Amino acid sequence: MAILIKNAKIATMDAANPHAEAAVIVGDFFAYVGTEDGAREYLEACNETDVEILDGNGHFLMPGFNDSHMHYLHYAKAKKSAVNLSGCTSLQEVLDRMKEGFANQYDRNSGLWLTGEGWNQDYFTDEKRFPNSNDLDTVTTEYPMIIMRTCFHIAVMNSKAMELLGFTKESVGQYGVFAETYPDGTPNGVIKENVFDDIKANLPAPGLTDLLDMMVECQEDLFAAGITSIQSDDFKYTPDGRAYEMMALIREATEQGRMKVRIAEQALLTEKETIDEFFDEKGFDDSYGNRSFKISCVKILTDGSLGARTALMRKPYKDDQTTCGLAIYDSQEELDYLVMKAHRHNMAAALHAIGDGAVEMCLNAIERARKEMPYVHPRHGIVHCQITDKEQIRRFKELDVIAYIQPVFIDYDMHIVFDRVGKELGSTSYAWKDYIESGVHAPFGTDCPVEDFNPMRGIYCAATGCDTKGNGPAWPHQILSREQALYGYTAAGAYASFDEDVKGMIKAGMYADFIILDTDLLTCADEDILNAKVTATYVGGEKVYG
């Protein structure tokens, strides 16, 4: 059977054929894209008589969105179990919501921790500080509790949680700058970066099959937003170090047809031991997986977040001269080893770096790998790459480094970045247009659940330079065209996961992954982008939403 799409405003993302009115789908793939007459001639030439008609009724049709960096397992798990702390405007509101969650949604017999996610101290009107264990102890001292900042680079535990982990005045010193203390040297519950990641990875959690069921169920949320592909960092959100088992379950679910969203896993490997295990013991490479699931790159963390002042800067923060942020690795050599290990196996490394200090370390590591083994060319990239100077932007092109960007980040960052890093460095940051127009591949993402995965917010921020309330633009010289913004959410994402030959465009030979919207995103008023709705989503020619 074939499907004839007609009477649609098709934005193909294919530069050779950017607009069409009709298309033919055969099996999972587009077979023809062009005019309705041409589509009917194609069907006739193929002697195709079993044809389903999909009338677009003049609506806007485009490739499905591809979120190039998110944490899908974390999203699915948090949706089921975590207290939502997003939008809290005071520390007291955080505590009130946790008290309500403790009373109404926490199963005290589950063995799980009471968790909350999404607070941001910059939005507090009472005290603009991190919560601490004393604050959390007003909710409960009997059950372990942890609340995570919106960036997921900092968290706070109550005293019961610290007791269970053996966090004491005597032991906390081993964690250095990654754990904070009260003036008397006792831990205050605040944990950062690697320490937080390790604790998070080992929290009691539902079983793997339960987690898989959550991921399958939450596909509906992605499809409602028009997302048909994701690139997701899930390794350390899998309990008990069972990431490889989880990957096998996800792959099996795609083969069974339960998991329909296409997933490219960004495998988080932060230490020499874990990356050696990945390549030397587990034998993973870019051939692992199937048409809907694969491990596309290794993920490496090199610093923290701008909002928490843990992003690594080359100079002290303008609004806190006592710190340059946090370097995850003490030396360039440690980072070089991880990148080179991936490079030798012809697998891409996607390196989290927000501050210009971390970006510099990442560019240096990639440059060394490219020089030592120029005959392999994995598509290394830097995730976030927010704070940069002009020379670093030039090096992205020179070293052929992908810039994984999240335009929606300016919704918050435009209100703090110049205070954090100063006007001069701030003005050369969030350099989306500079990347794209210099030829750097720049796929869009959201870092969900750091931000809502709704692509409309990112498209709006990219195409206006404003926050979602209309303030701005903060970087008018970096505003993108609508075509550039939509390309970033589709074909650019496919390139990042080595899928540009099979998805990201509406083109013959590509997967029939597409969406229909009630709004023409290329021509509508700016404010209408935020209110645009997806009315139907298709994956491989199958309607999965609408």
DOGUPA-912120 format. One line per 2 residues: number of its first residue (from 1); for each residue y, x, z of C-alpha. Coordinates in Angstrom, 1 decimal. Layout:
<pts>
NUM> Y,X,Z; ...
</pts>
This chain:
<pts>
1> 0.0,0.0,0.0; 3.6,1.1,-0.7
3> 6.9,0.1,0.8; 9.9,-0.5,-1.4
5> 13.2,-0.1,0.5; 16.1,-1.8,-1.4
7> 19.7,-2.9,-0.9; 20.5,-0.2,1.7
9> 23.2,2.3,2.2; 21.0,5.4,2.5
11> 22.4,8.6,3.8; 19.7,11.1,2.9
13> 21.0,14.4,4.4; 19.7,15.9,1.1
15> 22.6,17.8,-0.5; 21.1,17.4,-4.0
17> 21.0,13.6,-3.6; 23.2,12.6,-0.6
19> 23.3,8.8,-1.2; 20.8,6.3,-2.4
21> 20.2,2.6,-2.5; 16.4,2.5,-2.6
23> 13.3,4.4,-1.7; 9.5,4.2,-2.0
25> 7.1,5.0,0.8; 3.5,5.7,0.1
27> 1.4,6.4,3.1; 3.4,8.4,5.7
29> 5.8,9.9,3.2; 8.7,9.1,1.0
31> 7.6,9.2,-2.7; 10.8,8.3,-4.4
33> 14.5,8.2,-3.4; 17.3,6.9,-5.7
35> 18.2,3.6,-7.4; 16.3,0.3,-7.1
37> 15.5,0.4,-10.9; 14.2,3.9,-10.5
39> 12.1,2.9,-7.5; 10.5,-0.1,-9.5
41> 9.8,2.2,-12.4; 8.1,4.6,-10.1
43> 5.9,1.9,-8.7; 5.1,0.6,-12.1
45> 4.2,4.1,-13.4; 1.8,4.5,-10.4
47> 0.2,1.1,-11.0; 1.1,0.2,-7.4
49> 0.7,-3.6,-7.0; 0.4,-3.9,-3.2
51> 4.0,-3.4,-2.3; 5.8,-4.5,0.8
53> 9.6,-5.1,0.4; 12.0,-3.9,3.0
55> 15.4,-5.4,2.3; 18.1,-3.3,4.0
57> 20.6,-6.2,3.6; 23.3,-3.6,2.9
59> 22.9,-1.9,6.2; 23.1,1.9,6.9
61> 19.8,3.8,6.7; 19.3,7.4,7.6
63> 16.6,9.9,8.8; 15.5,9.4,12.4
65> 17.4,11.5,15.0; 15.9,14.8,16.2
67> 16.9,15.8,19.7; 16.6,19.6,19.5
69> 16.5,20.2,23.2; 15.5,17.9,26.1
71> 13.1,17.6,28.9; 11.0,14.5,28.0
73> 8.4,14.7,30.7; 11.1,15.1,33.3
75> 12.9,12.1,31.9; 9.7,10.0,32.0
77> 8.7,11.1,35.5; 12.3,10.6,36.9
79> 12.6,7.1,35.4; 9.6,6.0,37.4
81> 10.3,7.7,40.7; 13.7,9.3,41.2
83> 16.8,7.7,42.8; 19.6,7.7,40.2
85> 22.6,9.6,41.6; 24.6,9.7,38.3
87> 28.1,8.5,38.7; 28.4,9.0,42.4
89> 32.0,9.5,43.3; 31.5,10.8,46.8
91> 29.0,12.6,49.0; 28.7,9.5,51.1
93> 27.7,7.5,48.0; 25.0,10.0,47.3
95> 23.6,9.6,50.8; 23.9,5.8,50.7
97> 22.0,5.6,47.5; 19.3,7.9,48.9
99> 19.1,5.7,52.0; 18.6,2.7,49.8
101> 16.0,4.4,47.7; 14.2,5.5,50.9
103> 14.1,2.0,52.2; 13.3,0.1,49.0
105> 11.4,2.3,46.4; 9.8,5.2,48.2
107> 6.1,4.9,49.0; 5.7,6.7,52.3
109> 1.9,7.0,51.9; 2.0,8.6,48.4
111> 2.3,12.2,49.6; 5.2,12.6,47.1
113> 8.7,13.8,47.9; 11.7,11.5,48.0
115> 13.8,12.7,45.1; 17.2,11.9,43.7
117> 18.8,13.2,40.5; 22.2,13.3,38.8
119> 24.9,14.1,41.4; 27.9,16.2,40.5
121> 30.2,17.5,43.2; 33.2,17.7,40.8
123> 33.2,13.9,40.7; 33.4,13.6,44.5
125> 36.6,12.2,45.9; 35.9,13.0,49.6
127> 34.6,16.6,49.5; 34.0,18.6,46.4
129> 31.1,20.6,47.7; 27.3,20.8,47.4
131> 25.5,18.6,49.9; 23.3,20.4,52.4
133> 20.3,19.9,54.6; 22.3,18.4,57.4
135> 23.7,15.8,55.1; 20.2,14.9,53.8
137> 18.8,14.8,57.3; 20.9,11.7,57.9
139> 18.6,9.9,55.4; 15.3,11.2,56.8
141> 13.9,14.1,58.8; 10.4,12.7,58.7
143> 9.7,12.9,54.9; 10.5,15.7,52.5
145> 13.5,15.1,50.3; 15.2,16.9,47.4
147> 18.2,15.9,45.3; 19.0,17.6,42.1
149> 22.4,18.3,40.6; 23.1,16.8,37.1
151> 22.6,20.3,35.5; 19.2,20.7,37.1
153> 20.0,24.3,38.0; 20.8,23.5,41.7
155> 19.1,21.3,44.2; 19.3,20.5,47.9
157> 16.4,19.9,50.3; 16.3,18.3,53.8
159> 14.9,20.1,56.8; 11.4,18.5,56.4
161> 11.1,19.8,52.9; 12.1,23.3,54.0
163> 9.6,23.1,56.9; 6.8,22.3,54.4
165> 7.8,25.2,52.2; 8.2,27.7,55.0
167> 12.0,28.1,54.4; 13.1,29.8,57.6
169> 15.8,32.2,58.7; 13.3,34.9,58.5
171> 11.9,34.2,55.0; 15.0,32.9,53.1
173> 16.4,36.4,52.6; 13.8,37.2,50.0
175> 15.4,34.6,47.7; 18.7,36.4,47.6
177> 21.6,34.6,45.8; 19.2,31.9,44.7
179> 19.2,30.2,48.1; 22.2,29.5,50.3
181> 22.5,29.7,54.1; 24.7,28.4,56.9
183> 26.9,31.0,58.6; 24.2,31.8,61.2
185> 21.8,32.8,58.4; 19.5,29.7,58.4
187> 18.9,28.1,55.1; 21.2,25.2,54.3
189> 18.8,23.6,51.8; 20.7,24.6,48.6
191> 18.4,26.4,46.1; 19.2,27.6,42.6
193> 17.7,28.7,39.3; 14.3,30.4,39.5
195> 13.7,29.4,43.1; 14.5,25.8,42.3
197> 12.3,25.9,39.1; 9.3,27.3,41.0
199> 9.7,24.6,43.8; 10.1,21.9,41.3
201> 7.0,23.0,39.4; 4.9,22.8,42.5
203> 6.1,19.5,44.0; 3.4,16.9,44.6
205> 3.3,14.8,41.4; 1.2,12.0,39.8
207> -1.9,13.1,37.9; -1.8,14.4,34.4
209> -3.1,11.2,32.9; -0.5,9.2,34.8
211> 2.2,11.5,33.5; 0.9,11.1,30.0
213> 1.0,7.3,30.4; 4.6,7.6,31.5
215> 5.5,9.6,28.4; 3.8,7.1,26.1
217> 5.5,4.2,27.7; 9.0,5.9,27.5
219> 8.7,6.3,23.7; 10.2,2.9,23.4
221> 13.4,4.3,25.0; 13.6,7.0,22.4
223> 12.9,4.7,19.5; 15.5,2.3,20.6
225> 18.0,5.2,20.3; 16.7,6.0,16.9
227> 15.0,9.2,18.0; 11.8,10.0,16.0
229> 11.5,13.7,16.9; 12.2,15.7,20.0
231> 12.0,19.4,21.0; 11.1,19.3,24.6
233> 10.8,21.8,27.5; 8.0,20.5,29.7
235> 6.0,23.4,31.0; 7.5,23.6,34.5
237> 7.6,19.8,34.8; 3.8,19.8,34.8
239> 2.3,19.9,38.3; 0.1,22.6,39.8
241> 0.5,25.0,36.9; -1.5,22.8,34.6
243> 0.8,23.0,31.6; -1.9,23.9,29.1
245> -4.0,20.9,30.1; -0.9,18.7,29.7
247> -0.3,20.1,26.2; -3.9,19.3,25.2
249> -3.5,15.7,26.5; -0.3,15.2,24.6
251> -1.9,16.6,21.4; -4.9,14.3,21.9
253> -2.6,11.3,22.4; -0.9,12.0,19.1
255> -4.2,12.2,17.3; -5.2,8.9,18.9
257> -2.0,7.3,17.7; -0.8,6.6,21.2
259> 2.0,9.1,21.1; 4.0,8.4,18.0
261> 7.2,10.4,18.6; 7.0,13.8,17.0
263> 7.1,16.6,19.7; 7.9,20.3,19.3
265> 7.2,21.9,22.7; 9.6,24.6,23.9
267> 7.2,26.4,26.3; 9.2,27.7,29.3
269> 7.9,31.2,30.1; 10.2,33.1,32.4
271> 8.2,36.0,33.6; 6.2,38.9,32.1
273> 3.0,37.5,33.6; 3.4,34.0,32.1
275> 4.4,35.2,28.6; 1.5,37.7,28.6
277> -0.9,34.9,29.6; 0.5,32.7,26.9
279> -0.1,35.1,24.1; -2.8,37.5,25.3
281> -5.1,35.1,27.3; -4.4,31.7,25.9
283> -3.9,32.9,22.4; -1.1,30.5,21.4
285> 0.7,30.9,18.2; 2.7,28.7,15.8
287> -0.4,27.2,14.3; -1.3,25.3,17.5
289> -1.0,21.5,17.2; -1.0,18.9,14.5
291> 1.4,16.8,12.4; 3.0,15.2,15.4
293> 2.7,17.8,18.2; 3.0,21.6,18.3
295> 4.4,24.4,20.4; 7.4,25.6,18.3
297> 8.8,28.3,20.5; 8.9,29.9,23.9
299> 11.8,29.0,26.1; 13.5,31.6,28.3
301> 16.2,31.0,31.0; 18.9,33.7,31.3
303> 21.6,32.0,33.5; 22.6,28.7,35.1
305> 25.3,26.1,34.4; 29.0,26.1,34.1
307> 29.6,23.2,36.5; 27.7,24.9,39.3
309> 29.3,28.3,38.5; 25.9,29.8,37.9
311> 26.4,30.5,34.2; 26.6,34.3,33.8
313> 30.1,35.5,32.8; 31.2,39.0,31.9
315> 34.2,38.6,34.2; 34.6,36.6,37.4
317> 35.3,32.9,37.2; 39.0,32.1,37.1
319> 38.6,29.5,39.8; 36.3,31.7,42.0
321> 37.0,35.4,41.7; 34.0,36.1,44.1
323> 31.4,35.4,41.4; 30.4,36.0,37.8
325> 27.5,33.5,38.1; 23.9,34.3,38.2
327> 21.8,36.6,36.0; 18.2,35.5,36.0
329> 17.1,39.0,35.0; 18.3,42.1,36.8
331> 18.2,44.2,33.7; 18.5,43.9,29.9
333> 15.0,45.5,29.6; 13.3,42.6,31.4
335> 14.8,40.1,29.0; 14.1,42.4,26.0
337> 10.4,42.5,26.9; 10.1,38.7,26.8
339> 11.9,38.3,23.5; 10.0,41.2,22.0
341> 6.6,39.7,23.1; 7.4,36.5,21.2
343> 8.8,38.4,18.2; 5.6,40.5,17.9
345> 3.6,37.3,17.6; 6.1,35.9,15.1
347> 7.0,33.1,17.4; 10.6,32.0,18.0
349> 12.3,32.5,21.4; 14.8,29.9,22.5
351> 17.0,31.4,25.2; 19.0,29.3,27.6
353> 22.5,30.9,27.9; 25.7,29.2,28.8
355> 28.1,32.0,30.0; 29.3,34.7,27.7
357> 27.5,37.3,29.8; 24.2,35.6,29.3
359> 24.9,35.1,25.6; 25.6,38.8,25.2
361> 22.2,39.7,26.8; 20.4,37.2,24.5
363> 22.1,38.6,21.4; 21.2,42.1,22.4
365> 17.6,41.2,23.0; 17.3,39.5,19.7
367> 19.0,42.4,17.9; 16.6,44.9,19.4
369> 13.6,42.8,18.3; 14.9,42.4,14.8
371> 15.5,46.1,14.5; 12.1,47.2,15.9
373> 10.1,44.7,13.8; 12.2,43.7,10.8
375> 9.2,42.6,8.7; 8.7,39.4,10.9
377> 11.5,36.9,11.2; 10.9,34.2,13.7
379> 13.8,31.8,14.2; 15.1,32.9,17.5
381> 17.9,30.8,19.0; 20.3,30.4,21.9
383> 20.3,27.1,23.7; 23.7,25.8,24.8
385> 25.7,29.0,23.9; 28.8,27.3,25.3
387> 31.1,30.2,26.4; 31.6,32.7,23.6
389> 34.2,35.0,22.1; 34.8,35.5,18.3
391> 32.7,38.6,18.1; 29.6,36.9,19.6
393> 30.0,34.0,17.1; 30.0,36.6,14.3
395> 26.8,38.1,15.7; 25.0,34.7,15.6
397> 25.3,34.8,11.8; 24.6,38.6,11.5
399> 21.4,38.3,13.5; 20.4,34.9,12.1
401> 20.4,33.2,15.5; 20.1,29.4,15.8
403> 22.8,27.8,17.9; 21.2,24.9,19.8
405> 24.3,22.9,20.8; 24.9,19.7,22.8
407> 28.3,18.2,21.7; 28.1,15.6,24.4
409> 28.6,18.4,27.0; 32.3,18.3,26.4
411> 32.4,14.8,27.9; 32.5,16.6,31.2
413> 33.1,20.3,30.4; 36.5,19.7,28.7
415> 37.8,18.8,32.1; 36.7,22.0,33.9
417> 36.2,24.8,31.3; 39.7,26.1,31.2
419> 39.8,26.2,35.0; 36.5,28.0,35.1
421> 37.0,30.6,32.4; 40.7,30.6,31.4
423> 42.5,29.5,28.3; 41.8,32.5,26.1
425> 38.0,32.5,26.5; 37.9,28.7,26.7
427> 39.6,28.4,23.3; 36.9,30.3,21.5
429> 34.1,28.4,23.2; 32.2,25.2,22.1
431> 32.5,26.7,18.6; 30.4,24.2,16.7
433> 32.4,24.3,13.5; 32.6,28.1,13.5
435> 28.8,28.3,13.8; 28.2,25.8,11.0
437> 30.8,27.0,8.6; 29.7,30.6,8.9
439> 26.1,29.5,7.9; 24.5,29.4,11.4
441> 21.9,26.6,11.9; 23.2,24.4,14.7
443> 20.8,21.6,15.6; 22.1,18.9,18.1
445> 20.5,17.9,21.4; 21.4,16.5,24.8
447> 19.4,18.4,27.4; 18.3,15.0,28.7
449> 18.2,14.1,31.5; 21.2,16.3,32.0
451> 22.9,13.9,29.6; 21.8,10.6,28.2
453> 19.8,11.1,25.0; 21.8,8.4,23.1
455> 22.8,10.3,20.0; 25.9,8.2,19.5
457> 27.6,10.0,22.3; 27.0,13.4,20.8
459> 28.0,12.3,17.3; 31.2,10.8,18.7
461> 32.1,14.0,20.7; 31.3,16.2,17.7
463> 33.3,14.1,15.2; 36.4,13.5,17.4
465> 36.5,16.5,19.9; 37.1,13.9,22.6
467> 35.3,12.8,25.7; 33.7,9.3,25.6
469> 36.8,7.8,27.1; 38.9,9.0,24.2
471> 40.6,11.9,26.1; 41.3,15.0,23.9
473> 40.6,16.6,21.5; 40.2,19.7,23.6
475> 39.1,21.9,20.6; 40.7,20.2,17.5
477> 39.7,23.3,15.4; 36.0,22.6,16.1
479> 35.9,18.9,15.1; 33.1,18.3,12.6
481> 32.9,15.9,9.7; 30.6,12.9,10.1
483> 28.2,14.4,7.5; 28.0,17.6,9.6
485> 27.4,15.7,12.8; 24.6,13.6,11.3
487> 23.0,16.7,9.7; 23.0,18.4,13.1
489> 21.0,15.5,14.5; 18.5,15.4,11.7
491> 17.8,18.2,9.2; 19.2,21.0,11.4
493> 16.8,20.0,14.1; 13.9,20.0,11.6
495> 14.8,23.6,10.6; 14.8,24.7,14.2
497> 11.1,23.7,14.6; 10.0,25.0,11.2
499> 9.7,21.5,9.8; 12.5,21.4,7.2
501> 9.8,20.9,4.4; 8.4,17.7,6.0
503> 11.2,15.9,7.9; 14.9,15.6,8.6
505> 15.8,14.1,5.2; 15.1,11.0,3.1
507> 13.5,12.8,0.2; 10.3,12.7,-1.8
509> 7.6,14.5,0.1; 9.2,14.1,3.5
511> 7.8,12.0,6.4; 9.1,8.4,6.3
513> 10.8,8.8,9.6; 14.0,6.7,9.4
515> 16.3,4.3,11.2; 18.5,1.3,10.2
517> 21.7,0.8,12.1; 24.3,-2.0,12.3
519> 27.1,0.5,11.7; 27.9,2.9,8.9
521> 28.2,6.1,10.8; 29.9,7.9,7.9
523> 32.8,5.4,7.4; 33.3,3.5,10.6
525> 36.2,3.9,13.0; 35.7,6.6,15.6
527> 35.5,4.1,18.5; 32.7,2.2,16.7
529> 30.4,5.1,16.8; 29.8,4.7,20.5
531> 28.9,1.0,20.1; 26.6,1.5,17.0
533> 23.1,0.1,17.5; 19.8,1.0,16.0
535> 18.2,-2.2,14.7; 14.9,-0.7,13.5
537> 13.0,2.6,13.8; 10.2,3.8,11.6
539> 7.8,6.8,12.0; 5.6,7.7,9.1
541> 6.5,4.4,7.5; 5.3,2.4,10.5
543> 7.8,0.2,12.3; 7.9,1.3,16.0
545> 11.1,-0.4,17.1; 13.2,-3.4,16.1
</pts>
